[in-house]
Amino acid sequence: MKILKKLVIISYICVILAMMIISLSEKFVGTPYASAHLYGSWWFCSLWIVLTVTGFIYILRNKIASKNILLLHLSFVIILIGALLTHLYSFRGVVHLRVGETSNEYLEEKDGGMRREPLPFSIKLESFDIQKYEGSDAAADYASTITVKEQGKSTRGVVSMNHIFCHDHIRIYQNSYDEDANGSTLCINSDPWGIPVTYTGYVLLFFSLFWMLFNPKGTFRKLLKNPLLRKTAFVFFLCCSTSALKAQTTVLPRPVASHMCEMFMQYNTRICQIQTYAYEFTHKISGGRSYKGCSPEQILTGFIFWGDQWAQEKIIKVKGSELKDYLHLDDYVSVNELFSSNGYILKQLVEEYYRQGCHDALHEQAARLDDKVNLIAELRMGKALNLIQTKSINELYRSANSGNNTRLMQIVDENISKQRTSVAGIPSTIQVEAERINNQVPFATILFIVNLTLGFLAFLVRIRGFKLMLAISFLALTFSLVLRWIISNNIPLSNGYESMLSVAWFVMLFCILFSFLLPTSPSYYLTLFGFLLSGFLLLVSHINQMDPAIGHIMPVLNSPLLSIHVSIIMISYALLALTFVCGVLGLLMKSQTEMLQLLSRLLLYPAITTMGIGIFVGAIWANISWGTYWSWDPKETWALITFMIYAVVLHTHTLPIFRRPKIYHLYMVLAFLCIIMTYFGVNYVLGGLHSYA
C-alpha cells in the first residue's frame, strides 16, 4: 500500500512538473509544436494514464466510505477518458471560402504541415458581414452566411462568434476573415464521443464540488463547528500630498475647458466625451491627474489651442534611469527639450528599437517616451476633435485665441446638439454622467490608500466600527464597478484592470460575509485581512501594464459564459488570496497558528470549488467559441496546475503532514506563487489566448 501511495504521489508531481516545463517552453518552441509534440506526446499521455489508474486503485484499496469523494474523483477519470476519446477520434481543420465559392474539403494540420481531407458535404459561402458597434469602427461580430449541401438537400445557416452551425456531428465555427471582407475562414470540428463523455464528467464534477460544501458529514461542515472558532484570539500610514502651482502658460478657464470637453469624439474604438480622452491623455504623458493646478481638460485644450506655449512645459514624465543618464534628462521634460539643433534626440534610439530589434532597457524607455511625444503630436493635429466639422473647429480656435469664451461656449453647445442628432452611437445621458463621475473620482486610488492605511493601523490599535468601514469601502468599489458596467454595457471583467478590481471586490465581499458568521476576534482579523488584501490588489491595479481605459468588448468575448467563467475564477482568486494572508500571519505569529489554519481551510474549500467550476465552465465556453474545450493554452494549463497544487492540502487523511499548522501555512504561501504565475506570468510573459497584455 505504501508503494502504491508513493507511486501516486510521484506521478502527481511528474504531471504537474511536466505541465510547468511544457508551458514555459511553449514561449520558445511555439504553441503548434508544443500542442502536437509535447502535450500530444506518448509520454505525456502515459503520465496521465499512470496517475489516473494508480490514483483510482489507491482510492478503492483505501475503501473510502464517502460517496461524494468517490464521485468527485470518478468525475476526473471520466473527464480524462473524454479527453482520450477526443484525442483518438476527433478531427479538426479549417475551410477558407470566398463569397460565392463552394468546397467539400478542409485543411487539417498533420506532422507540421497542412493536408486536405474530404468532407461528407459541401459548404458554400453566401455572404460575409462585419457587424460594428454603433458609431464605431470596432467589430461587434463576424457573421458568415453559408449553405450546406448533402445528398441533394440544402441547409442554410449563419455562423458567427459564439454561434456555431451544426450538421450531423460536425460543427462549424467562425474563425477569421479576409482583409477585404469578401472571404471567410471557418473552423470544422467533429468530436462525437469525446464531448458527451467529457460533459458528463463536468456535470458530476460540479455536483460533487457543490456537495463537498453542503454535505453535513463532510470536512467543510465539520470545520465550521470547530471550537477554535469560539476562542478569543487577537505600519505605517500612506500619505499623499499635492501642491497646487499656478500655470504660467495660457489655459482656458476651468468651467470653459470642462464644457468644451463635453463634446464627443471617437476614441479607443468607441464614442465618448472628450473629457475621457483628456484624463487619459494627461495620465499617459505626465503620470498624474493634473499639472500646476490645471485640470486634464485645461491641459488638453491648452495643447490644442496654444501648443507652442505648452511645448515648453515640463509635463512629460521620463521613466528609466538608463535613458535619463544617456541623454541627461530630468524626471520631467518638455516637448522642446527633445528637439535640438540636430533634430529629434530620440530618433536614433527609436529607429534602432523598431528597425533593428534593439529591445534593451535604454531602447525600451526611448520607445515609451516617443509614444508620449506622438500622443501630443496627434492631439495638435486635431485628433480630439475628430467628430467636429472643420468650420466649427476654426471658430473654436478664433474664439479661444481672442479670449471670447462666451462665443466658445455657444459653439460647443451647437456642436453637442448637432452630434446628438447626426452621429450614430452617442452615449445616453446616464452613460455620459457615469463616465464623468468615473473620470473625476479615482476610486481605485482613493480606496487603495484608505484600505492599506486602515489595515496597517489595525495592527497597532483596535478600531471601533472596523466592519462598517470595510462595508463602506466595499460599497464605494461596487459603485465604481457599476459605473464601468453602465459606460461599457458589459460586466467589468474584460481586461486586467477590471479583473483586478473584481478580485478586490470579492475579497471584501467574502470578508464581510464571513465576519458575520465568525465570533468577535476571528471576525476582526478577517476584516483586517479584507482591508490589507483589497488594498494591495487595488494598488496592483495601478501598475503601468494595466490600462483602465474602457472600450468595446471583442466579439469572441461577447458571451454570457464569459461573465460566469471570469466571475467564478475571480471568486476563487479572492479566497485563495485570503489563505495566503492567513499563511503569512501563521508563519510570523507564534500563537494563533491553529486558528489561522482553521480559517484558511474554511476559505480553501469554497476556493477549490469555485476554481474547479470556473475552469470547466471556461472549457465549455471554449468549446462553443473555438470548437475545442481544452487547447493547452498557457492560462488553461496554469489554472489546472494551480487547482492540482491547492487540492493537495485537502488530502490530510493521506498526507497527515498538512495537519501541522506551520507546514500547512508554508505550503499555502508557496502555493500562492501559482496564482501569481497564472494571473501575471501568463498575462504579461507567456501570452496566449487569455492574455490581457
KETORZA-576106 format. One record per residue (C-alpha): residue in three letters; x, y, z. Coordinates in steps of 0.001 Angstrom, whole numbers, plus 500000, padded with zeros to 6 digits. Each point is the difference from the previous one (the first is absolute). Example, Ala and Ser with C-alpha at 12.3 -4.5 7.8 and 13.67 -1.06 7.14 Angstrom:
BEGIN
ALA512300495500507800
SER501370503440499340
//
This chain:
BEGIN
MET500000500000500000
LYS502884502353500801
ILE501563499300496603
LEU496701500805498270
LYS499696503235501974
LYS503523501026499032
LEU499263499193496367
VAL496896502229500079
ILE501960502858501574
ILE502897499671497554
SER497741499854496941
TYR497984502988501321
ILE503175502053500387
CYS501284498883496582
VAL496766501094498289
ILE500159503455501629
LEU503698500441499189
ALA499440498864496410
MET497224502564499514
MET502176502748501512
ILE502986499194497786
ILE497956499671496804
SER498085503237500607
LEU503249501893500560
SER501640498428496949
GLU496960500902497881
LYS501234503607500065
PHE503048498880497986
VAL498823497041497879
GLY496563501410499153
THR496477498848500809
PRO499491497699496953
TYR503191498046500743
ALA499285499761503733
SER496438498836499354
ALA500970497341497453
HIS503342498730501286
LEU499943500660503757
TYR496444500047501329
GLY499050497438497356
SER503051497790500554
TRP499773496382501121
TRP501951500653503209
PHE497755502882501117
CYS496876497908499371
SER501645497098501830
LEU500613502168503063
TRP496301500821500195
ILE499030496340499530
VAL502371498878502772
LEU498660502707502348
THR496384499132499215
VAL500372496247500396
THR502183500050503130
GLY497921502742501620
PHE496712498210499489
ILE501416496658501169
TYR501322501752503125
ILE496543501434500733
LEU498357496604499592
ARG502638498245502128
ASN499467502548502779
LYS496272499139500037
ILE498919503621500286
ALA496416500057501236
SER499080503493498802
LYS498003499695496804
ASN500656503639499201
ILE503792499546500101
LEU499699496970497726
LEU497740501944497643
LEU502362502992499991
HIS502997497905499001
LEU497912497958497569
SER499017503228498226
PHE503673500716499281
VAL500445496478498622
ILE497019500504497687
ILE501327503405498864
LEU503360498427499181
ILE498313497148498123
GLY498091502615498013
ALA503279501781499245
LEU501491496705498795
LEU497003499386497730
THR500381503514498611
HIS503681499341499370
LEU499305496716498204
TYR496767500547498069
SER499504503729499359
PHE501133502031497049
ARG500420503723499582
GLY500905502251497095
VAL499189503155498072
VAL498178500911496795
HIS500791503250498221
LEU497315501312497660
ARG499518503121497951
VAL496442501292499600
GLY498219497757497480
GLU502554497169500256
THR499151496399500902
SER502274497362501542
ASN499678496407501172
GLU503491499842501545
TYR501701501329503084
LEU503638500522500979
GLU501292498017502976
GLU503404500454501625
LYS502024496787499865
ASP503671499526500879
GLY500751503716499841
GLY498257500521496638
MET496488500509498635
ARG498222497104498274
ARG496713500050498081
GLU497255497706501281
PRO496520499366498541
LEU496761501169501641
PRO496773497957499780
PHE498252503129498697
SER500784503223498150
ILE500015503536501435
LYS499236503144498027
LEU500696503474501378
GLU497007502129499041
SER501163503188501734
PHE502239501346502735
ASP499199502959502208
ILE501917501928502650
GLN497521501435502471
LYS501373503085501775
TYR499083501764503191
GLU497792502983499246
GLY502044503101499325
SER503291498092500094
ASP502415498137497765
ALA500368497244502620
ALA498613496614498962
ALA497103498695502079
ASP499697496691498118
TYR501081498133496876
ALA497281498059498181
SER500246497549497097
THR496808498961498221
ILE500549496489498615
THR498113497284498163
VAL500783496348500781
LYS499098497448497298
GLU499904496237500493
GLN498280497414497798
GLY497945502633498203
LYS498775501680503215
SER500971503583500790
THR500100501609503427
ARG500640503698500453
GLY501420501460503186
VAL502062502759501599
VAL503325499467501742
SER501277502756502292
MET502118500399503110
ASN498487497951502837
HIS497340498694497589
ILE500829496678498377
PHE498289498153497172
CYS499539496252500438
HIS499517497451497263
ASP499718496448501293
HIS502994499567502322
ILE502123502657498263
ARG500058503534501406
ILE500977503112498042
TYR501476503077501743
GLN500961503476498894
ASN503792500195500031
SER501310503019498063
TYR499371501989496840
ASP501767501626497042
GLU501133503611500196
ASP497597501059497240
ALA497091498367501904
ASN499121497867496946
GLY501348496756501399
SER499654497985503179
THR501944497251501759
LEU497804497480501786
CYS501090497456502574
ILE498788496415499591
ASN499805497781503072
SER498680496519500579
ASP500149498365503427
PRO497010497634500278
TRP501345497958502941
GLY502303502246501983
ILE497582502899500630
PRO497064498027501495
VAL502335497977502235
THR501921503099501086
TYR496811501963500686
THR498726497098502101
GLY503169500319502058
TYR499410503744500338
VAL496473499476501334
LEU501216497472502578
LEU502865502315500951
PHE497712503008500529
PHE497621497952502121
SER502727498448502161
LEU501784503332500531
PHE496797501634501179
TRP499150497016502179
MET503473500230501572
LEU498870503319501505
PHE496453499036500998
ASN500446496395501144
PRO499127500074503746
LYS502505497174500622
GLY502738501536497867
THR503262501535501191
PHE498958503559499162
ARG496895499865502193
LYS502058498433502819
LEU502476502870499784
LEU497168502482500491
LYS499199498313503322
ASN503588500070501248
PRO500225501405503567
LEU503045502071499017
LEU497638502412498287
ARG498518500865503388
LYS503287500755501686
THR501330503549500297
ALA503022500834497924
PHE501408503122499005
VAL508974511552491200
PHE499729502632499067
PHE497908502693498256
LEU500040500573496282
CYS499858503730499486
CYS499505501828496775
SER500248503737499705
THR499557502267497060
SER501283503461499526
ALA498052502324497742
LEU502138502148497731
LYS498759502705497793
ALA500518499287496333
GLN501784502740498107
THR498840498711496623
THR496749501116498362
VAL497020497875500972
LEU496245500174499734
PRO498134500740503232
ARG499147496725501721
PRO496187500174499363
VAL500556500872496329
ALA502522497189499465
SER497688497576501797
HIS497042500978497819
MET502035499723496798
CYS500951496467500959
GLU496318499067500159
MET500072499707496210
PHE500339496484498634
MET502892498301498233
GLN500827496533498719
TYR502642498515502254
ASN501118496488500925
THR497548498470497462
ARG496969501748501517
ILE498340503391500279
CYS500484501873503265
GLN500290503548501269
ILE503315501750499391
GLN500329500138503800
THR500854496283500080
TYR502801500534497503
ALA501216503008502005
TYR500418497938503175
GLU501731497128498218
PHE502198502385497975
THR501144501757503173
HIS500662496732501806
LYS501936498502497101
ILE502366502928499473
SER500435501194503606
GLY499058497009502138
GLY497602502180502002
ARG496562501571499917
SER501016503682499918
TYR502906502331499273
LYS500756503240501842
GLY496413500170501188
CYS498567499514496516
SER497293497409499449
PRO500351497363497255
GLU497458501944497922
GLN502133503166500289
ILE503161498063499075
LEU498385498422496958
THR498448503225498707
GLY503274501782500752
PHE501885497674497656
ILE497244500398497385
PHE499834503807499960
TRP503434501063501292
GLY502196497091499031
ASP503169502049499603
GLN499731501330503543
TRP499224496589501472
ALA502934498501498103
GLN502200501878502471
GLU498378498461503091
LYS501835497198501835
ILE496941497762500065
ILE501329496801498386
LYS501124497434502549
VAL503202498134499130
LYS500212496452501345
GLY503215498042500301
SER503404500981501309
GLU501804498678496903
LEU498325502502497655
LYS500367502888502464
ASP503720499338500386
TYR500594499451496291
LEU498281503233498884
HIS500488501979503242
LEU496266500470500529
ASP498093501005503128
ASP497059498047501391
TYR497683502286498019
VAL500756501608496640
SER498241502244497516
VAL499382499201496344
ASN502543502623498965
GLU502743498391502098
LEU499746496887497831
PHE500924502014496896
SER503427501562499511
SER501860501658497140
ASN500775496478498768
GLY496336498986499977
TYR497978497547502080
ILE502320498628502702
LEU498068496707500264
LYS500119499277496261
GLN502995497655499957
LEU498896498015503060
VAL496454499642498698
GLU501162498873496556
GLU502327497442501584
TYR497096498763502144
TYR497537499499497134
ARG502255499225497039
GLN502927498156501560
GLY498165498292502869
CYS502069501609502798
HIS497747499307502974
ASP502293500659502936
ALA498954502321502842
LEU501380503139498339
HIS498171499454496720
GLU496794498880501739
GLN499963503229502023
ALA500670502086496890
ALA497101498324498156
ARG497623500649502925
LEU501017503667500146
ASP499564500229496229
ASP496434498695500418
LYS499247502974502266
VAL501437502450497476
ASN497892498418497241
LEU496925500290502218
ILE500548503749500276
ALA500688500282496263
GLU496759498184499161
LEU498082502295502326
ARG501427503131498370
MET498915498610496635
GLY496388500021501237
LYS499432496393501137
ALA497793501019502943
LEU497708501944497647
ASN499404497147497542
LEU496187500216500137
ILE499800503777499553
GLN499636501803496666
THR503010501981498758
LYS498005503254500032
SER499179499578503668
ILE503623499108500820
ASN501182503252498391
GLU497416501969501973
LEU501137498324503231
TYR503615500986499281
ARG499052503622499276
SER497840500263503124
ALA502640498429502260
ASN502844502167498719
SER497954503197500179
GLY498853499204503534
ASN496318499955498960
ASN498983497194502343
THR496291500816499728
ARG500070499339496262
LEU502124496882500552
MET497358498618502375
GLN497286500719497416
ILE501944498122497315
VAL500420497057502371
ASP496240499917500709
GLU499232500098496267
ASN502395497133499305
ILE498682497824502825
SER496480500500498627
LYS501142499088496454
GLN501897496947501213
ARG496996498644501902
THR497817500200496875
SER502470499022497270
VAL502598497636501521
ALA499061496344500538
GLY501009498329503251
ILE499978503067502275
PRO499852498800503641
SER496792500478501951
THR499685502695502660
ILE500487497498502819
GLN503094498581498284
VAL501440503490499619
GLU499412500817503669
ALA501440496652501075
GLU503142500606497962
ARG500456503527501320
ILE499854498714503575
ASN502355497137499132
ASN502482502468498471
GLN499863502528502838
VAL500138497640502974
PRO503020497623500114
PHE498194497343502008
ALA502767497394499840
THR502671502511501052
ILE497984501296502956
LEU498991496531501135
PHE503463498463499872
ILE501323502854502171
VAL497100499764502453
ASN499965496201500186
LEU503744499601500490
THR500101502821502556
LEU497161498516502066
GLY501402496505499623
PHE503434500930501333
LEU498494502200502711
ALA497888497067501205
PHE503209498123500817
LEU500859502697502556
VAL496645500891501526
ARG496595498387500039
ILE497675502113497869
ARG496343500372500937
GLY497532499636497156
PHE502649498181497956
LYS497483497766498259
LEU497821502995499084
MET503016501741498448
LEU500696496947497824
ALA496347499977498945
ILE500245503672498962
SER503181499306498031
PHE498274497028498393
LEU497020502152498964
ALA502336502605498498
LEU501784497354497903
THR496620498535499031
PHE498897503449498809
SER503210500303497948
LEU499421496638498307
VAL496339500844499343
LEU501096503220498297
ARG502321498049497696
TRP497168497542499284
ILE497649502851499038
ILE502619501665497790
SER500952496881498034
ASN496714498053500185
ASN502129496976500959
ILE500798498426503344
PRO503361501487501082
LEU502174496920499527
SER501374500524496506
ASN503591501054500775
GLY502748499705502598
TYR499101503242501791
GLU496345499078500410
SER500765496443501035
MET502350501252502722
LEU497302502361501300
SER497586497076499968
VAL502348497810502051
ALA500258502821502576
TRP496183500242499976
PHE499605496280500673
VAL502623500119502757
MET498048502695501828
LEU496689498240499365
PHE501178496703501481
CYS501678501678502947
ILE496766501824500819
LEU497872496857499639
PHE502327497774502017
SER500472502646502685
PHE496299499722500856
LEU500282496217500335
LEU503069499954502237
PRO500437501000503671
THR501335503477500855
SER503770499487499942
PRO500282497891496811
SER497484502377498441
TYR502213503010500792
TYR503081498438498438
LEU498080498892496946
THR498876503615499535
LEU503644501056500358
PHE500911497489497276
GLY497300501522497825
PHE501449503506500309
LEU503608498960499419
LEU499447497579497154
SER497494502147498105
GLY502329502966500481
PHE502932498135498483
LEU497863498754497114
LEU498794503520499247
LEU503610501184500204
VAL501016497326497476
SER497276501276497652
HIS502089503164499624
ILE503000498299498398
ASN500712501361496552
GLN499065496862498093
MET496409500196501239
ASP498092502445497827
PRO496852501395501673
ALA498601501211496671
ILE496478498812499171
GLY499426498632496520
HIS497683497726498066
ILE500275496309500760
MET501451497693497333
PRO497443497877498117
VAL501314496692501363
LEU499550501311503557
ASN496424501055499375
SER498522496957501703
PRO498080499577503277
LEU502381497153500839
LEU502815502568500215
SER498347501688502981
ILE499348496679501723
HIS503463498593499318
VAL502005503077501002
SER497805500851502998
ILE500380496522501467
ILE503758500005499399
MET500280503428501669
ILE498138498613503024
SER502532497180500309
TYR502936502418499650
ALA498553502194502747
LEU499534497061502369
LEU503462498595499293
ALA501505503443500540
LEU498453499957503481
THR501574496592500678
PHE503324501554499017
VAL499537502762502594
CYS499125497357502604
GLY503158498121499023
VAL502260503036500344
LEU498562500887503421
GLY500137496349501043
LEU503734499931499285
LEU500687503333501700
MET497905499515503127
LYS500953497541502721
SER496439499727501261
GLN496716499673498141
THR501530497763497310
GLU497301497376500535
MET497211502562499791
LEU501529501429496812
GLN500314496501498544
LEU496357499348500756
LEU498973503288498387
SER502191499242496989
ARG498469496560499535
LEU496510501488500249
LEU500921502301497121
LEU501784497257498052
TYR496961497778499459
PRO497832502613498230
ALA503146501193498179
ILE500642496545498546
THR496309499644499159
THR499809503294498116
MET503328499454498256
GLY498964496551498772
ILE496648501266498775
GLY501580503099498442
ILE502605497992498086
PHE497496497624498485
VAL497360502657499266
GLY502838501639498069
ALA500545496706498193
ILE496347499947498941
TRP500289503598498789
ALA503150499123498033
ASN498185497092498380
ILE497208502325498910
SER502324502766498783
TRP503005498129498573
GLY498791496467499509
THR502227498429502627
TYR499416499838503732
TRP503692499687500841
SER502872501329497890
TRP502853500046502538
ASP500133503784499819
PRO502471501272502688
LYS497166501472502102
GLU498053496723499883
THR503099498019500877
TRP500977502168502955
ALA496432500104501274
LEU500035496203500052
ILE503432499986501685
THR498695502401502652
PHE496893497888500560
MET502080496843500438
ILE502509501657502351
TYR497335501424502289
ALA498033496740499930
VAL502967498251501653
VAL499331501549503427
LEU496435498690500004
HIS501415496486500333
THR501002500185503672
HIS498945496373500489
THR502534498828497419
LEU502540502728500765
PRO499819500598503782
ILE503003502331499843
PHE497596502778498989
ARG498223499729503348
ARG502999501805501502
PRO499215503755499876
LYS503496501238499114
ILE500410497504497133
TYR496502500807498774
HIS500589503769500061
LEU503356499704498248
TYR498417497918497245
MET497150502500499556
VAL502420502919499728
LEU502059498188497351
ALA496858498807498195
PHE498955503620499506
LEU502927500348497588
CYS497880497941497602
ILE497248502620500189
ILE502544502700499231
MET501309497974497063
THR496500499209498733
TYR498920503627500087
PHE503107502106499386
GLY502474497534498520
VAL497621498772497328
ASN498449503402499262
TYR503238501934499656
VAL502707497404499240
LEU498737496759498441
GLY497107501517498050
GLY497350497854498313
LEU496282500335499336
HIS499311501149503575
SER502647502718500166
TYR498857503437501164
ALA503277501585498918
//
